[in-house]
Amino acid sequence: MRLKIIEHNTLETLRDEASKSRDRRYQARLEVIILAMRGVPSKLIQKEVPISPKTYYFWVHSYNDGGMQALKEIKTTGRSEGNPKYDAVIFLELFERLDVMREQWSVVKMQKFVKKLHAVDVPYETMRMRVKRAGYAYRSKRVSSI
């Protein structure tokens, strides 16, 4: 059974939108709608794009319900609330403290320092990445070889 595509836009409008967009996922969604409007069978579209039947039907239903805007707003990856943003001051104060110290701190100790000072829980990997990018060393969880 072939899904009917509601023609919110012309094929030319969809192609223009796909060529202007820098979002590859959005371009793929538009390409699926363009192929479906041209009458290409869904199985062939799923092989060409490559997407699952569930994804294909979801994209077509989204387009039918809300047009290009609905396709643009589909969130495909990541946390539902997005990546948390941390104030740079938190890390600047930590780095100032590390500059004064003569010892290496573990990432866990840095997390505790930030939690105590700012009442903010920074995940282990986020803290490790920020410290590494800033050029600081940290003590890892490796077992000593001695």
N, CA, C and O atoms as a GROMACS GRO file, in nm:
protein
  584
    1MET      N    1   0.084  -0.118   0.000
    1MET     CA    2   0.000   0.000   0.000
    1MET      C    3   0.088   0.125   0.000
    1MET      O    4   0.177   0.138   0.084
    2ARG      N    5   0.065   0.213  -0.091
    2ARG     CA    6   0.144   0.336  -0.105
    2ARG      C    7   0.080   0.448  -0.024
    2ARG      O    8  -0.042   0.468  -0.029
    3LEU      N    9   0.162   0.520   0.050
    3LEU     CA   10   0.113   0.634   0.127
    3LEU      C   11   0.090   0.752   0.033
    3LEU      O   12   0.168   0.777  -0.059
    4LYS      N   13  -0.017   0.824   0.057
    4LYS     CA   14  -0.043   0.944  -0.022
    4LYS      C   15   0.033   1.060   0.042
    4LYS      O   16   0.028   1.079   0.164
    5ILE      N   17   0.101   1.136  -0.040
    5ILE     CA   18   0.175   1.253   0.006
    5ILE      C   19   0.088   1.377  -0.017
    5ILE      O   20   0.044   1.403  -0.128
    6ILE      N   21   0.064   1.450   0.089
    6ILE     CA   22  -0.008   1.577   0.076
    6ILE      C   23   0.090   1.678   0.021
    6ILE      O   24   0.197   1.700   0.077
    7GLU      N   25   0.053   1.741  -0.089
    7GLU     CA   26   0.146   1.832  -0.156
    7GLU      C   27   0.140   1.970  -0.093
    7GLU      O   28   0.073   2.061  -0.144
    8HIS      N   29   0.211   1.985   0.017
    8HIS     CA   30   0.223   2.116   0.081
    8HIS      C   31   0.308   2.209  -0.006
    8HIS      O   32   0.287   2.330  -0.008
    9ASN      N   33   0.404   2.151  -0.076
    9ASN     CA   34   0.499   2.227  -0.156
    9ASN      C   35   0.517   2.158  -0.291
    9ASN      O   36   0.487   2.040  -0.307
   10THR      N   37   0.567   2.235  -0.387
   10THR     CA   38   0.598   2.176  -0.518
   10THR      C   39   0.732   2.103  -0.508
   10THR      O   40   0.809   2.123  -0.414
   11LEU      N   41   0.758   2.017  -0.608
   11LEU     CA   42   0.887   1.947  -0.613
   11LEU      C   43   1.002   2.046  -0.622
   11LEU      O   44   1.106   2.026  -0.561
   12GLU      N   45   0.982   2.153  -0.699
   12GLU     CA   46   1.087   2.254  -0.714
   12GLU      C   47   1.118   2.323  -0.581
   12GLU      O   48   1.234   2.347  -0.548
   13THR      N   49   1.014   2.354  -0.504
   13THR     CA   50   1.034   2.417  -0.373
   13THR      C   51   1.110   2.324  -0.279
   13THR      O   52   1.200   2.367  -0.207
   14LEU      N   53   1.074   2.196  -0.281
   14LEU     CA   54   1.143   2.098  -0.196
   14LEU      C   55   1.289   2.084  -0.236
   14LEU      O   56   1.376   2.076  -0.150
   15ARG      N   57   1.317   2.080  -0.367
   15ARG     CA   58   1.455   2.069  -0.414
   15ARG      C   59   1.537   2.193  -0.375
   15ARG      O   60   1.652   2.181  -0.332
   16ASP      N   61   1.478   2.310  -0.389
   16ASP     CA   62   1.546   2.434  -0.349
   16ASP      C   63   1.579   2.432  -0.200
   16ASP      O   64   1.690   2.467  -0.159
   17GLU      N   65   1.483   2.391  -0.120
   17GLU     CA   66   1.503   2.384   0.025
   17GLU      C   67   1.615   2.286   0.059
   17GLU      O   68   1.699   2.314   0.145
   18ALA      N   69   1.616   2.170  -0.008
   18ALA     CA   70   1.720   2.070   0.018
   18ALA      C   71   1.858   2.122  -0.022
   18ALA      O   72   1.957   2.096   0.048
   19SER      N   73   1.866   2.195  -0.131
   19SER     CA   74   1.997   2.246  -0.175
   19SER      C   75   2.047   2.360  -0.086
   19SER      O   76   2.168   2.378  -0.072
   20LYS      N   77   1.958   2.437  -0.028
   20LYS     CA   78   1.997   2.549   0.059
   20LYS      C   79   2.037   2.504   0.199
   20LYS      O   80   2.120   2.566   0.265
   21SER      N   81   1.977   2.396   0.244
   21SER     CA   82   1.998   2.351   0.381
   21SER      C   83   2.138   2.293   0.401
   21SER      O   84   2.192   2.228   0.312
   22ARG      N   85   2.194   2.317   0.519
   22ARG     CA   86   2.325   2.258   0.554
   22ARG      C   87   2.308   2.135   0.644
   22ARG      O   88   2.404   2.063   0.673
   23ASP      N   89   2.185   2.112   0.688
   23ASP     CA   90   2.155   1.999   0.774
   23ASP      C   91   2.135   1.874   0.688
   23ASP      O   92   2.035   1.862   0.617
   24ARG      N   93   2.231   1.782   0.696
   24ARG     CA   94   2.226   1.661   0.612
   24ARG      C   95   2.104   1.575   0.642
   24ARG      O   96   2.046   1.515   0.551
   25ARG      N   97   2.065   1.568   0.768
   25ARG     CA   98   1.950   1.485   0.804
   25ARG      C   99   1.821   1.543   0.745
   25ARG      O  100   1.736   1.470   0.693
   26TYR      N  101   1.810   1.674   0.754
   26TYR     CA  102   1.693   1.741   0.695
   26TYR      C  103   1.692   1.722   0.543
   26TYR      O  104   1.586   1.701   0.485
   27GLN      N  105   1.808   1.730   0.479
   27GLN     CA  106   1.817   1.706   0.335
   27GLN      C  107   1.770   1.566   0.300
   27GLN      O  108   1.700   1.546   0.200
   28ALA      N  109   1.809   1.467   0.381
   28ALA     CA  110   1.768   1.329   0.356
   28ALA      C  111   1.616   1.315   0.368
   28ALA      O  112   1.553   1.247   0.287
   29ARG      N  113   1.558   1.381   0.467
   29ARG     CA  114   1.412   1.375   0.483
   29ARG      C  115   1.341   1.437   0.362
   29ARG      O  116   1.243   1.383   0.311
   30LEU      N  117   1.394   1.551   0.318
   30LEU     CA  118   1.335   1.615   0.200
   30LEU      C  119   1.349   1.527   0.077
   30LEU      O  120   1.257   1.518  -0.004
   31GLU      N  121   1.464   1.462   0.062
   31GLU     CA  122   1.487   1.372  -0.052
   31GLU      C  123   1.386   1.258  -0.052
   31GLU      O  124   1.336   1.219  -0.157
   32VAL      N  125   1.356   1.204   0.065
   32VAL     CA  126   1.256   1.097   0.074
   32VAL      C  127   1.121   1.147   0.025
   32VAL      O  128   1.053   1.078  -0.051
   33ILE      N  129   1.081   1.266   0.068
   33ILE     CA  130   0.952   1.322   0.027
   33ILE      C  131   0.951   1.348  -0.124
   33ILE      O  132   0.852   1.322  -0.192
   34ILE      N  133   1.062   1.400  -0.176
   34ILE     CA  134   1.071   1.426  -0.321
   34ILE      C  135   1.054   1.296  -0.399
   34ILE      O  136   0.978   1.290  -0.495
   35LEU      N  137   1.125   1.192  -0.357
   35LEU     CA  138   1.114   1.063  -0.426
   35LEU      C  139   0.973   1.006  -0.416
   35LEU      O  140   0.920   0.953  -0.513
   36ALA      N  141   0.912   1.018  -0.298
   36ALA     CA  142   0.776   0.968  -0.280
   36ALA      C  143   0.677   1.045  -0.368
   36ALA      O  144   0.586   0.985  -0.425
   37MET      N  145   0.695   1.177  -0.378
   37MET     CA  146   0.605   1.257  -0.462
   37MET      C  147   0.621   1.223  -0.610
   37MET      O  148   0.527   1.235  -0.688
   38ARG      N  149   0.742   1.180  -0.648
   38ARG     CA  150   0.767   1.141  -0.786
   38ARG      C  151   0.711   1.001  -0.817
   38ARG      O  152   0.713   0.957  -0.932
   39GLY      N  153   0.662   0.931  -0.714
   39GLY     CA  154   0.602   0.800  -0.735
   39GLY      C  155   0.697   0.683  -0.720
   39GLY      O  156   0.662   0.570  -0.756
   40VAL      N  157   0.815   0.706  -0.666
   40VAL     CA  158   0.911   0.598  -0.645
   40VAL      C  159   0.858   0.508  -0.532
   40VAL      O  160   0.817   0.560  -0.428
   41PRO      N  161   0.858   0.376  -0.551
   41PRO     CA  162   0.808   0.286  -0.446
   41PRO      C  163   0.887   0.299  -0.315
   41PRO      O  164   1.008   0.323  -0.316
   42SER      N  165   0.816   0.283  -0.204
   42SER     CA  166   0.876   0.304  -0.072
   42SER      C  167   0.994   0.210  -0.047
   42SER      O  168   1.093   0.250   0.014
   43LYS      N  169   0.986   0.086  -0.092
   43LYS     CA  170   1.097  -0.008  -0.072
   43LYS      C  171   1.224   0.039  -0.143
   43LYS      O  172   1.334   0.024  -0.090
   44LEU      N  173   1.208   0.095  -0.262
   44LEU     CA  174   1.323   0.147  -0.336
   44LEU      C  175   1.380   0.270  -0.267
   44LEU      O  176   1.502   0.288  -0.261
   45ILE      N  177   1.292   0.355  -0.215
   45ILE     CA  178   1.338   0.474  -0.143
   45ILE      C  179   1.417   0.432  -0.019
   45ILE      O  180   1.523   0.488   0.010
   46GLN      N  181   1.366   0.332   0.054
   46GLN     CA  182   1.432   0.285   0.176
   46GLN      C  183   1.570   0.226   0.146
   46GLN      O  184   1.661   0.237   0.228
   47LYS      N  185   1.586   0.165   0.030
   47LYS     CA  186   1.717   0.113  -0.008
   47LYS      C  187   1.811   0.225  -0.050
   47LYS      O  188   1.930   0.224  -0.018
   48GLU      N  189   1.757   0.322  -0.123
   48GLU     CA  190   1.840   0.429  -0.176
   48GLU      C  191   1.888   0.524  -0.066
   48GLU      O  192   2.001   0.572  -0.071
   49VAL      N  193   1.802   0.552   0.033
   49VAL     CA  194   1.838   0.657   0.131
   49VAL      C  195   1.932   0.609   0.240
   49VAL      O  196   2.000   0.700   0.288
   50PRO      N  197   1.950   0.504   0.285
   50PRO     CA  198   1.894   0.386   0.351
   50PRO      C  199   1.831   0.417   0.488
   50PRO      O  200   1.898   0.466   0.580
   51ILE      N  201   1.703   0.389   0.497
   51ILE     CA  202   1.629   0.408   0.622
   51ILE      C  203   1.538   0.289   0.644
   51ILE      O  204   1.511   0.212   0.551
   52SER      N  205   1.490   0.275   0.765
   52SER     CA  206   1.399   0.165   0.797
   52SER      C  207   1.258   0.202   0.752
   52SER      O  208   1.227   0.319   0.733
   53PRO      N  209   1.172   0.101   0.736
   53PRO     CA  210   1.032   0.130   0.700
   53PRO      C  211   0.964   0.220   0.804
   53PRO      O  212   0.885   0.308   0.769
   54LYS      N  213   0.996   0.199   0.931
   54LYS     CA  214   0.937   0.280   1.038
   54LYS      C  215   0.976   0.428   1.021
   54LYS      O  216   0.892   0.517   1.034
   55THR      N  217   1.103   0.451   0.991
   55THR     CA  218   1.151   0.588   0.970
   55THR      C  219   1.085   0.649   0.848
   55THR      O  220   1.043   0.765   0.851
   56TYR      N  221   1.075   0.572   0.740
   56TYR     CA  222   1.011   0.621   0.618
   56TYR      C  223   0.869   0.668   0.646
   56TYR      O  224   0.831   0.780   0.610
   57TYR      N  225   0.791   0.582   0.711
   57TYR     CA  226   0.651   0.617   0.738
   57TYR      C  227   0.640   0.734   0.835
   57TYR      O  228   0.549   0.816   0.824
   58PHE      N  229   0.732   0.742   0.930
   58PHE     CA  230   0.732   0.853   1.025
   58PHE      C  231   0.758   0.985   0.952
   58PHE      O  232   0.690   1.085   0.978
   59TRP      N  233   0.854   0.986   0.861
   59TRP     CA  234   0.887   1.108   0.787
   59TRP      C  235   0.771   1.150   0.696
   59TRP      O  236   0.738   1.268   0.688
   60VAL      N  237   0.709   1.053   0.629
   60VAL     CA  238   0.597   1.085   0.540
   60VAL      C  239   0.480   1.140   0.622
   60VAL      O  240   0.419   1.240   0.584
   61HIS      N  241   0.449   1.076   0.733
   61HIS     CA  242   0.338   1.124   0.818
   61HIS      C  243   0.371   1.264   0.874
   61HIS      O  244   0.282   1.349   0.882
   62SER      N  245   0.494   1.287   0.912
   62SER     CA  246   0.534   1.418   0.963
   62SER      C  247   0.516   1.525   0.856
   62SER      O  248   0.463   1.633   0.883
   63TYR      N  249   0.559   1.494   0.734
   63TYR     CA  250   0.542   1.591   0.624
   63TYR      C  251   0.394   1.614   0.596
   63TYR      O  252   0.352   1.728   0.576
   64ASN      N  253   0.316   1.507   0.594
   64ASN     CA  254   0.173   1.523   0.568
   64ASN      C  255   0.105   1.609   0.674
   64ASN      O  256   0.014   1.686   0.644
   65ASP      N  257   0.149   1.595   0.798
   65ASP     CA  258   0.088   1.670   0.908
   65ASP      C  259   0.132   1.816   0.913
   65ASP      O  260   0.052   1.904   0.945
   66GLY      N  261   0.261   1.843   0.882
   66GLY     CA  262   0.310   1.979   0.903
   66GLY      C  263   0.401   2.034   0.796
   66GLY      O  264   0.458   2.142   0.816
   67GLY      N  265   0.418   1.967   0.684
   67GLY     CA  266   0.500   2.019   0.576
   67GLY      C  267   0.649   2.018   0.608
   67GLY      O  268   0.696   1.939   0.690
   68MET      N  269   0.722   2.107   0.540
   68MET     CA  270   0.868   2.112   0.556
   68MET      C  271   0.909   2.146   0.700
   68MET      O  272   1.009   2.095   0.750
   69GLN      N  273   0.830   2.231   0.765
   69GLN     CA  274   0.864   2.270   0.902
   69GLN      C  275   0.863   2.149   0.995
   69GLN      O  276   0.949   2.137   1.082
   70ALA      N  277   0.767   2.059   0.976
   70ALA     CA  278   0.760   1.939   1.059
   70ALA      C  279   0.882   1.850   1.035
   70ALA      O  280   0.934   1.790   1.129
   71LEU      N  281   0.928   1.841   0.910
   71LEU     CA  282   1.048   1.762   0.880
   71LEU      C  283   1.172   1.825   0.944
   71LEU      O  284   1.261   1.755   0.991
   72LYS      N  285   1.177   1.957   0.944
   72LYS     CA  286   1.291   2.028   1.001
   72LYS      C  287   1.300   2.008   1.152
   72LYS      O  288   1.410   2.003   1.208
   73GLU      N  289   1.186   1.996   1.217
   73GLU     CA  290   1.182   1.989   1.363
   73GLU      C  291   1.199   1.848   1.420
   73GLU      O  292   1.200   1.831   1.541
   74ILE      N  293   1.211   1.748   1.334
   74ILE     CA  294   1.230   1.612   1.383
   74ILE      C  295   1.364   1.603   1.454
   74ILE      O  296   1.469   1.634   1.396
   75LYS      N  297   1.360   1.561   1.579
   75LYS     CA  298   1.483   1.546   1.657
   75LYS      C  299   1.521   1.399   1.652
   75LYS      O  300   1.442   1.312   1.689
   76THR      N  301   1.643   1.371   1.606
   76THR     CA  302   1.681   1.233   1.582
   76THR      C  303   1.780   1.178   1.683
   76THR      O  304   1.781   1.057   1.708
   77THR      N  305   1.862   1.263   1.741
   77THR     CA  306   1.965   1.212   1.830
   77THR      C  307   1.981   1.302   1.951
   77THR      O  308   1.927   1.412   1.957
   78GLY      N  309   2.057   1.252   2.045
   78GLY     CA  310   2.093   1.334   2.160
   78GLY      C  311   1.992   1.328   2.273
   78GLY      O  312   1.889   1.262   2.262
   79ARG      N  313   2.024   1.396   2.379
   79ARG     CA  314   1.935   1.401   2.494
   79ARG      C  315   1.811   1.482   2.458
   79ARG      O  316   1.819   1.578   2.381
   80SER      N  317   1.698   1.443   2.513
   80SER     CA  318   1.576   1.516   2.484
   80SER      C  319   1.584   1.660   2.533
   80SER      O  320   1.524   1.749   2.473
   81GLU      N  321   1.657   1.683   2.641
   81GLU     CA  322   1.671   1.819   2.694
   81GLU      C  323   1.791   1.892   2.634
   81GLU      O  324   1.814   2.009   2.664
   82GLY      N  325   1.868   1.825   2.550
   82GLY     CA  326   1.986   1.886   2.489
   82GLY      C  327   2.108   1.871   2.578
   82GLY      O  328   2.097   1.822   2.691
   83ASN      N  329   2.222   1.911   2.529
   83ASN     CA  330   2.344   1.905   2.608
   83ASN      C  331   2.344   2.015   2.712
   83ASN      O  332   2.313   2.130   2.681
   84PRO      N  333   2.378   1.981   2.836
   84PRO     CA  334   2.380   2.086   2.938
   84PRO      C  335   2.491   2.185   2.912
   84PRO      O  336   2.598   2.149   2.864
   85LYS      N  337   2.466   2.310   2.945
   85LYS     CA  338   2.565   2.416   2.930
   85LYS      C  339   2.616   2.451   3.069
   85LYS      O  340   2.538   2.470   3.162
   86TYR      N  341   2.747   2.460   3.082
   86TYR     CA  342   2.808   2.495   3.210
   86TYR      C  343   2.874   2.630   3.198
   86TYR      O  344   2.938   2.662   3.097
   87ASP      N  345   2.859   2.710   3.301
   87ASP     CA  346   2.919   2.842   3.306
   87ASP      C  347   3.071   2.828   3.304
   87ASP      O  348   3.126   2.747   3.379
   88ALA      N  349   3.138   2.905   3.220
   88ALA     CA  350   3.284   2.898   3.208
   88ALA      C  351   3.353   2.934   3.339
   88ALA      O  352   3.466   2.891   3.363
   89VAL      N  353   3.288   3.014   3.423
   89VAL     CA  354   3.347   3.055   3.551
   89VAL      C  355   3.379   2.934   3.638
   89VAL      O  356   3.478   2.933   3.710
   90ILE      N  357   3.294   2.833   3.631
   90ILE     CA  358   3.315   2.711   3.709
   90ILE      C  359   3.454   2.653   3.679
   90ILE      O  360   3.530   2.620   3.770
   91PHE      N  361   3.484   2.641   3.551
   91PHE     CA  362   3.610   2.580   3.511
   91PHE      C  363   3.728   2.675   3.530
   91PHE      O  364   3.838   2.630   3.563
   92LEU      N  365   3.707   2.804   3.510
   92LEU     CA  366   3.814   2.900   3.532
   92LEU      C  367   3.861   2.898   3.678
   92LEU      O  368   3.980   2.902   3.706
   93GLU      N  369   3.765   2.892   3.771
   93GLU     CA  370   3.801   2.885   3.913
   93GLU      C  371   3.874   2.755   3.945
   93GLU      O  372   3.969   2.754   4.024
   94LEU      N  373   3.830   2.647   3.884
   94LEU     CA  374   3.898   2.518   3.903
   94LEU      C  375   4.041   2.526   3.851
   94LEU      O  376   4.134   2.481   3.917
   95PHE      N  377   4.060   2.584   3.732
   95PHE     CA  378   4.193   2.592   3.673
   95PHE      C  379   4.284   2.684   3.754
   95PHE      O  380   4.404   2.657   3.766
   96GLU      N  381   4.229   2.791   3.810
   96GLU     CA  382   4.309   2.879   3.897
   96GLU      C  383   4.357   2.800   4.019
   96GLU      O  384   4.471   2.814   4.062
   97ARG      N  385   4.269   2.718   4.072
   97ARG     CA  386   4.305   2.636   4.188
   97ARG      C  387   4.413   2.535   4.151
   97ARG      O  388   4.506   2.512   4.228
   98LEU      N  389   4.400   2.475   4.034
   98LEU     CA  390   4.500   2.377   3.988
   98LEU      C  391   4.636   2.442   3.966
   98LEU      O  392   4.739   2.380   3.989
   99ASP      N  393   4.635   2.568   3.922
   99ASP     CA  394   4.761   2.641   3.902
   99ASP      C  395   4.836   2.660   4.034
   99ASP      O  396   4.958   2.657   4.037
  100VAL      N  397   4.761   2.680   4.141
  100VAL     CA  398   4.820   2.704   4.274
  100VAL      C  399   4.870   2.572   4.336
  100VAL      O  400   4.969   2.571   4.408
  101MET      N  401   4.801   2.464   4.307
  101MET     CA  402   4.833   2.334   4.369
  101MET      C  403   4.961   2.275   4.310
  101MET      O  404   4.996   2.302   4.195
  102ARG      N  405   5.029   2.197   4.388
  102ARG     CA  406   5.151   2.130   4.343
  102ARG      C  407   5.126   1.980   4.321
  102ARG      O  408   5.219   1.904   4.298
  103GLU      N  409   5.003   1.940   4.329
  103GLU     CA  410   4.969   1.799   4.313
  103GLU      C  411   4.869   1.782   4.200
  103GLU      O  412   4.802   1.876   4.159
  104GLN      N  413   4.860   1.659   4.151
  104GLN     CA  414   4.758   1.630   4.051
  104GLN      C  415   4.629   1.591   4.123
  104GLN      O  416   4.630   1.517   4.220
  105TRP      N  417   4.520   1.643   4.072
  105TRP     CA  418   4.390   1.606   4.126
  105TRP      C  419   4.325   1.503   4.034
  105TRP      O  420   4.346   1.505   3.913
  106SER      N  421   4.250   1.414   4.092
  106SER     CA  422   4.172   1.321   4.011
  106SER      C  423   4.049   1.396   3.960
  106SER      O  424   4.011   1.500   4.013
  107VAL      N  425   3.988   1.342   3.857
  107VAL     CA  426   3.867   1.402   3.803
  107VAL      C  427   3.758   1.403   3.910
  107VAL      O  428   3.682   1.499   3.920
  108VAL      N  429   3.751   1.298   3.989
  108VAL     CA  430   3.651   1.290   4.095
  108VAL      C  431   3.672   1.402   4.197
  108VAL      O  432   3.576   1.463   4.243
  109LYS      N  433   3.797   1.428   4.232
  109LYS     CA  434   3.827   1.536   4.327
  109LYS      C  435   3.787   1.672   4.267
  109LYS      O  436   3.738   1.759   4.338
  110MET      N  437   3.809   1.689   4.136
  110MET     CA  438   3.769   1.813   4.069
  110MET      C  439   3.617   1.827   4.070
  110MET      O  440   3.564   1.937   4.089
  111GLN      N  441   3.547   1.716   4.048
  111GLN     CA  442   3.401   1.719   4.052
  111GLN      C  443   3.352   1.763   4.190
  111GLN      O  444   3.261   1.845   4.201
  112LYS      N  445   3.412   1.708   4.293
  112LYS     CA  446   3.374   1.743   4.430
  112LYS      C  447   3.401   1.890   4.459
  112LYS      O  448   3.322   1.956   4.526
  113PHE      N  449   3.514   1.942   4.409
  113PHE     CA  450   3.550   2.082   4.428
  113PHE      C  451   3.444   2.173   4.364
  113PHE      O  452   3.397   2.268   4.427
  114VAL      N  453   3.406   2.142   4.241
  114VAL     CA  454   3.305   2.222   4.170
  114VAL      C  455   3.170   2.210   4.240
  114VAL      O  456   3.098   2.309   4.253
  115LYS      N  457   3.135   2.091   4.283
  115LYS     CA  458   3.007   2.070   4.352
  115LYS      C  459   3.002   2.152   4.480
  115LYS      O  460   2.899   2.214   4.510
  116LYS      N  461   3.111   2.153   4.556
  116LYS     CA  462   3.115   2.226   4.682
  116LYS      C  463   3.109   2.377   4.658
  116LYS      O  464   3.040   2.449   4.731
  117LEU      N  465   3.181   2.424   4.557
  117LEU     CA  466   3.191   2.568   4.531
  117LEU      C  467   3.066   2.625   4.462
  117LEU      O  468   3.022   2.735   4.494
  118HIS      N  469   3.009   2.548   4.367
  118HIS     CA  470   2.900   2.601   4.284
  118HIS      C  471   2.770   2.520   4.292
  118HIS      O  472   2.671   2.559   4.231
  119ALA      N  473   2.770   2.410   4.364
  119ALA     CA  474   2.652   2.323   4.373
  119ALA      C  475   2.607   2.275   4.235
  119ALA      O  476   2.487   2.270   4.206
  120VAL      N  477   2.705   2.241   4.151
  120VAL     CA  478   2.676   2.192   4.016
  120VAL      C  479   2.741   2.056   3.999
  120VAL      O  480   2.859   2.038   4.028
  121ASP      N  481   2.661   1.959   3.952
  121ASP     CA  482   2.715   1.826   3.922
  121ASP      C  483   2.763   1.823   3.778
  121ASP      O  484   2.682   1.829   3.686
  122VAL      N  485   2.892   1.815   3.759
  122VAL     CA  486   2.949   1.804   3.624
  122VAL      C  487   2.984   1.656   3.603
  122VAL      O  488   3.058   1.599   3.683
  123PRO      N  489   2.931   1.593   3.498
  123PRO     CA  490   2.960   1.452   3.473
  123PRO      C  491   3.110   1.426   3.457
  123PRO      O  492   3.185   1.514   3.415
  124TYR      N  493   3.150   1.304   3.490
  124TYR     CA  494   3.291   1.264   3.487
  124TYR      C  495   3.355   1.294   3.352
  124TYR      O  496   3.460   1.358   3.345
  125GLU      N  497   3.291   1.248   3.244
  125GLU     CA  498   3.350   1.264   3.111
  125GLU      C  499   3.357   1.411   3.069
  125GLU      O  500   3.452   1.451   3.002
  126THR      N  501   3.259   1.490   3.108
  126THR     CA  502   3.262   1.633   3.077
  126THR      C  503   3.379   1.700   3.148
  126THR      O  504   3.452   1.778   3.088
  127MET      N  505   3.396   1.667   3.276
  127MET     CA  506   3.506   1.725   3.353
  127MET      C  507   3.641   1.682   3.293
  127MET      O  508   3.730   1.765   3.274
  128ARG      N  509   3.654   1.555   3.264
  128ARG     CA  510   3.779   1.503   3.207
  128ARG      C  511   3.812   1.572   3.075
  128ARG      O  512   3.926   1.611   3.051
  129MET      N  513   3.712   1.588   2.990
  129MET     CA  514   3.733   1.651   2.861
  129MET      C  515   3.773   1.798   2.876
  129MET      O  516   3.866   1.843   2.809
  130ARG      N  517   3.704   1.871   2.963
  130ARG     CA  518   3.736   2.014   2.984
  130ARG      C  519   3.878   2.032   3.037
  130ARG      O  520   3.952   2.120   2.993
  131VAL      N  521   3.916   1.947   3.133
  131VAL     CA  522   4.049   1.957   3.193
  131VAL      C  523   4.156   1.923   3.090
  131VAL      O  524   4.258   1.991   3.081
  132LYS      N  525   4.131   1.820   3.011
  132LYS     CA  526   4.228   1.779   2.909
  132LYS      C  527   4.244   1.887   2.802
  132LYS      O  528   4.355   1.918   2.761
  133ARG      N  529   4.132   1.944   2.758
  133ARG     CA  530   4.137   2.050   2.656
  133ARG      C  531   4.211   2.173   2.706
  133ARG      O  532   4.275   2.244   2.628
  134ALA      N  533   4.202   2.198   2.836
  134ALA     CA  534   4.269   2.315   2.895
  134ALA      C  535   4.418   2.290   2.915
  134ALA      O  536   4.492   2.381   2.952
  135GLY      N  537   4.463   2.167   2.890
  135GLY     CA  538   4.605   2.135   2.900
  135GLY      C  539   4.651   2.093   3.038
  135GLY      O  540   4.771   2.091   3.065
  136TYR      N  541   4.559   2.060   3.124
  136TYR     CA  542   4.594   2.015   3.258
  136TYR      C  543   4.600   1.863   3.263
  136TYR      O  544   4.534   1.794   3.185
  137ALA      N  545   4.680   1.813   3.355
  137ALA     CA  546   4.688   1.668   3.376
  137ALA      C  547   4.590   1.631   3.487
  137ALA      O  548   4.551   1.715   3.568
  138TYR      N  549   4.551   1.508   3.488
  138TYR     CA  550   4.466   1.458   3.595
  138TYR      C  551   4.506   1.314   3.621
  138TYR      O  552   4.556   1.244   3.534
  139ARG      N  553   4.483   1.273   3.741
  139ARG     CA  554   4.515   1.137   3.779
  139ARG      C  555   4.401   1.048   3.734
  139ARG      O  556   4.285   1.073   3.766
  140SER      N  557   4.435   0.943   3.659
  140SER     CA  558   4.331   0.853   3.610
  140SER      C  559   4.303   0.745   3.713
  140SER      O  560   4.365   0.741   3.819
  141LYS      N  561   4.208   0.658   3.681
  141LYS     CA  562   4.169   0.550   3.771
  141LYS      C  563   4.256   0.425   3.755
  141LYS      O  564   4.223   0.320   3.810
  142ARG      N  565   4.368   0.436   3.681
  142ARG     CA  566   4.452   0.319   3.656
  142ARG      C  567   4.515   0.269   3.785
  142ARG      O  568   4.547   0.346   3.875
  143VAL      N  569   4.531   0.139   3.792
  143VAL     CA  570   4.595   0.077   3.907
  143VAL      C  571   4.746   0.093   3.894
  143VAL      O  572   4.801   0.079   3.785
  144SER      N  573   4.810   0.121   4.001
  144SER     CA  574   4.954   0.139   4.000
  144SER      C  575   5.024   0.008   3.964
  144SER      O  576   4.980  -0.099   4.007
  145SER      N  577   5.131   0.016   3.885
  145SER     CA  578   5.201  -0.104   3.841
  145SER      C  579   5.301  -0.153   3.945
  145SER      O  580   5.360  -0.260   3.928
  146ILE      N  581   5.320  -0.078   4.051
  146ILE     CA  582   5.416  -0.119   4.154
  146ILE      C  583   5.351  -0.208   4.256
  146ILE      O  584   5.417  -0.253   4.350
   0.00000   0.00000   0.00000
